[in-house]
Amino acid sequence: MADQENLLSPEELGALTAGIEDGSIETDTGLNTEVSVQRHDLTNEDFTLGINLATIDHINERFIRQFRLGLVEVLRTTPKMTASKVEIIKFGDYLKELTPPLAVNTIRLNPLRGNSMVVIEPSIIFSALDNFFGGFGNAMETLPSGRLFTPTESSIIKIMMDVLFGSLHEAWGPVLQIDCEHIGSEINPQFAQIADENDLVVVSRFRSDLTEGTSGNMHVVYPYSALKPLRELLRSSVQSGDGDEQSNQIWSEELHAAALDSEMELAVKLTDIQTTLRAFKELKPDDIIYIAQTESARVYLDDVQVFEADIGNNGTHMAARITKSLSPPVS
């Protein structure tokens, strides 16, 4: 009864509505009237403020460099590789993109929680197999549905996975030291359940061109739940330079050392002589060619004069002693 006594009568409700419509009663006078409202679905995980994907992109760039170098050593081929932007999607939606048979490898990246997945398209495997045995990297056009990989093909997959593990270890090094472990292999990604269908995964896609006209895709898939505990570490890695300063310094020093070991051909020229074609054709052994005495010889590198030098002997060898360094002409 007390609650009913507090209710407004129909006459009072009508007067209130009329007052709001004619403006005699002020509206929007409550608290926090300027606060905006954002719709939030509690059934979907919010990842917009979670993992810093820029760090994963940097990791993928380092991975490509290491993976290409590793394939050169074991397969004697240098594939062209490009990485797409990292994507966060539901695992079920990702599986819909795949068409078996594929080389699906379940892996564990300690200390990350859970299992991750590496998916390699058959065209990459067959091209690598052909390269390994001295071919031109040709791949099969199609692979019958349900066909298993032969022991030889599985050996090539293992070789590529070993290179991939080493590349991932180096790529993640500036952020986190990881140890890679192979768990199992499948040809159908539906059997490699690293997450539930509605769980989020972080997908890194790589396109590989082993030879001209032969290309394929390779994916590295991380469960979102495995990377989420590292979000602060991933964010700080970008802010601190992602660890690239030290690696860039090492790379610069190695490049400088390699450049210093490169071979160059120097040519020492005493003088130039002008003659005619007739006189040149009439030259024969024991003929003497008279030249004007010069103050110094000229030292050339790739037809560009770089030094002046004195000519003399060093034991039984002719020698040139550098007397002046010259700046190359500006083109």
Buried (B, 14 or more C-beta within 10 A) or exposed (E): EEEEEEEEEEEEEEBEEEEEEEEEEEEEEEEEEEEEEEEEEEEEBEBEEBBBBBBBBBBBEBBBBBBBBBBEEBBEBEBEBEBBEBEBBBBEEBBEEBEBBBBBBBBBBEEBEBBBBBBBBBBBBBBBBBBBEEEEBBBEEEBEEEEEBEEEBBEBBEBBBBBBBBBBBBBBBBBBEBEBEBEEBBBBBEEBBBBEEEBBBBBBBBBBBBBEEBBBBBBBBBBBBBBBEBBEEBBEBBEEEBBBEEBEEEEEEEEEEEEEEEEEEEEBEBEEEEEEEEEEEEEEEEEEEEEEEEEBBBBBEEEEBBBBBEEEEEEEEEEBEEEEEEEEEEE
